[in-house]
């Protein structure tokens, strides 16, 4: 599950680069939303993965 959240975080970062760079200006808002959603999911799964190992 941590791998999936990392994958989605990378996809969101790529979408943000395209959106913020002017290549696809219409997708900038969507990229921001996706970036923050997947960042939160990544942090939650990272925390849960660390607590399960202990």
C-alpha positions as CSV (number, residue, x, y, z in Angstrom):
1,X,0.0,0.0,0.0
2,X,2.9,2.3,0.7
3,X,4.2,1.6,-2.8
4,X,0.8,2.6,-4.3
5,X,0.8,5.9,-2.4
6,X,4.3,6.6,-3.5
7,X,3.4,6.0,-7.1
8,X,0.4,8.3,-6.9
9,X,2.6,10.9,-5.3
10,X,5.0,10.8,-8.2
11,X,2.1,11.0,-10.7
12,X,0.8,14.0,-8.8
13,X,4.2,15.7,-8.9
14,X,4.5,15.1,-12.6
15,X,1.0,16.5,-13.1
16,X,2.0,19.5,-11.0
17,X,5.1,20.1,-13.1
18,X,3.1,20.1,-16.3
19,X,0.4,22.3,-14.8
20,X,2.6,24.8,-13.2
21,X,5.0,25.0,-16.2
22,X,2.3,26.3,-18.5
23,X,2.2,23.2,-20.6
24,X,-1.3,22.4,-19.5
25,X,-2.5,25.5,-17.6
26,X,-6.0,24.2,-17.2
27,X,-4.7,21.2,-15.1
28,X,-2.9,23.3,-12.5
29,X,-5.8,23.3,-10.1
30,X,-6.3,19.6,-10.4
31,X,-2.6,19.0,-10.0
32,X,-2.6,21.0,-6.8
33,X,-5.5,19.0,-5.4
34,X,-4.0,15.7,-6.4
35,X,-0.6,16.6,-5.0
36,X,-2.0,17.4,-1.6
37,X,-4.3,14.4,-1.5
38,X,-1.6,11.9,-2.4
39,X,0.9,13.6,-0.1
40,X,-1.5,13.0,2.8
41,X,-2.1,9.4,1.7
42,X,1.7,8.9,1.4
43,X,2.3,10.3,4.9
44,X,-0.5,8.2,6.4
45,X,0.7,5.0,4.9
46,X,4.3,5.8,5.7
47,X,3.3,6.3,9.4
48,X,1.3,3.1,9.4
49,X,4.1,1.1,7.8
50,X,6.5,2.4,10.4
51,X,4.3,1.5,13.3
52,X,3.6,-2.0,12.0
53,X,7.4,-2.8,11.9
54,X,7.9,-1.9,15.5
